[in-house]
Amino acid sequence: MGAEIAHGAVRFQIPDGFRDTTNYTFKHPKVLEEVRVQFENLDRYRPTLDAVLADRADYIKSVMGDRIALEPPVPLVVFGRPARQMDFTFEEKGAKCRNRSVLVQYTDPAYFELSYQALDAVVLRNWAPIFESMQLGGYPPQLPPPSPGFSRRTAGLLTAALPQALEPPKAYLFTLEQARLTVSFRVLDGPPLPLPQLILKETAPGDAISDTKEFNVETPAGACAFYRYLITRDGPAEPTLLAAVRGRLSLTGAAGLVHLYGQAPPAQANALERGFALLLNSFRLEAK
């Protein structure tokens, strides 16, 4: 199995073969403050971190124009690997704000980017506890406890101490070629719909559902009901067929619901089913 992800007390793992393509955004519910983490690969158009930052600077200037002040990139070494830091400042409702990003090439050609955006004084005050706590590959026992007001969070392969007021992502996405698996902690309005009704509600207009099969399993985190089915989707030339699976995991002790969904072309149906099974059986609740 892949890296373990922590969402509050819930733990689950990325299925083997699947890539974590989640947009990790940890956001304050009321004020401008957020941390974003993303994983990318260098390519022939942007073969170096400097090329990535040059492209980023051009894009930021094209969008924000004279509203921003870009600072020159700063070369760094993080985890013994080449890294770059880039800042820009801007005004929001009369207040000076700062966006600081660090890009670390941890393998060839993979790199991750952690960016922190908030009021200028907040970024400058909180950056050191975040930056100095970054760790690739889990929770080594020798790490010191986070600073007061911070808690260690997971973003794929990366963990870091982030301000406690920032809320984690509500959804996670894993992909394998054209197969997609999502894990959602969203809260739906009203009582939970029966899964067949939820499937119909969240199916695009014009899609036809067929070959529906129901399953119920027990996992280390609670009971899960799920359906496997086929989606026939109208296309410009001919209908498209998709294999799909949708489930709802009821966490033990009334700890909430986790919504699971996956889809893939028929040629990847077996990979989708295998990934879903691995994902589902990896869920566990951390003891308080």
Buried (B, 14 or more C-beta within 10 A) or exposed (E): EBBBBBBEBBBBBBBEBBBBEBEBBBBBEEEBBBBBBBBEEBEEEBEBBBEBBEEBBEEBBEEEEEEBEBEEBEEBEBEEBBBBBBBBBBEEEEEEBBBBBBBBBBEEEEBBBBBBBBBBEBBEEBBEBBBEBBBBEEEEEEEEEBBEEBEBBBBBBBBBBBBEBBEBBBEBBBBBEEBBBBBBBEEEEEEEBEBBEBBEEEBEEEBEBEEEEEEEEEBEBBEBBBBBBBBBEEEEEEEBBBBBBBBBBBBBEEBBBBBBBBBBBEEBBEBBBBBBEBBBBBBBBEEE
